[in-house]
Amino acid sequence: MCKQGGQGVKKLFSAATLDEYSVELGRLVGAEEIQKVANMLVDSNILARDGHGIYGVSDPFVAEAYSSRANVLKTLEGPYQS
């Protein structure tokens, strides 16, 4: 979600997105599991449900922190990492 700017993210439960989660976690991930986690993140005020099937990061600081961390990690990897 933060990779996409943190606001108005759709297709959280699409087949392609579930495949991405599965690759990232190294195991099969189902929509019911993502729904449970999304609900927990909304209840914790980390995510906001902006509409039916549309989610966003509640605090812009969280999205910015993620982006900064991703940039640092990319820099640390250097140009020779694959």
Buried (B, 14 or more C-beta within 10 A) or exposed (E): BBEEEBBEBBEBBEEEBBEEBEEEEEEEBEBEEBEEBBEEBBEEEBBBBEEEEBBBBBEEEBBEEBBEEEEEEEEEEEEEEE
